[in-house]
Amino acid sequence: MEQLRALGIRLAMDEPVGDDLPMAAAHALTRGVDSPSLRELAGLSKGQSRDAVDLFRQAMDELGCPVPGKSGARLYLMHQAAANILAGKGDPEDLAHEIYWHACYAGRPELRSVGDHFLKLYAGWGATYKEAEEAVAAMKAAARSFLRHYPA
């Protein structure tokens, strides 16, 4: 299901995914994820991108995980970046900048302060914190706070 969710996020962010959808549907079916539209989607050929996108949206609705709008996709990506900070996956500076970036363009004014906070952490990485461990700890605290105050 996670692969399908990721494709839904990419679709919401206007990335071309149509050619990937039939194979993703087939893989999901083999893992036990099933819906009528997902079965139909798995049977499409690569050149049917427009039909694939429509069927994918329908399948995601049937599975109870509708494709989000761009704002919802950006919030999802912010959550993913915050979770990666907490898990120690990736560069915390890059992840903080990613959270800031998505907050700026999410179209949700309440996320602006979150973005600004992560921008301060990003910008202050070398200037504010004497040790990288302090900066990482501050980013982890911010990530925990964000995930607690803005659940998925």
Phi, psi and omega in degrees: 000329182296322178296319178294318178299317179297320177294324176297321177294314178300319178297316179298331180271014176066026174275145179288121181229353188310317182289339181275342190292316180300318180292320178298321178296317179298317178297319180297318179299320180292338178267006175094001175278129187213141170200158181303316181290328178294320177296317179295319179299318181298336181273356180282155175268168185301327185280004183255049187303314183297314177298321181298317180296315179298315179294323179298312178302317180295317179297318180296323175298314179298327181275359179078022181223068185300151176295125183285168169284178182299320180297315177295324178294319179295320177297318177300316180293326175296317178299316181298316179296318179296318178297322178293324175300312182296325181277354182073025178261124178087178181276119183301325177299311180298320181293321177297318178295322178297318178298314178303312183301311181293324178297322181296325187252010181285342182072022180236104184306328182293342179272349183299319180293327176298311179301316180298321179296316179291329176296318178298318178296319179296311183291329183271006185311307183267331186277320186273321186255129181287328182237145179301327180298323178295317180295317179296318179298319179295320179292322178295320178297318179294320180295317178299316180297315179300312182295327179288320185273341181229071181295157182294000000 
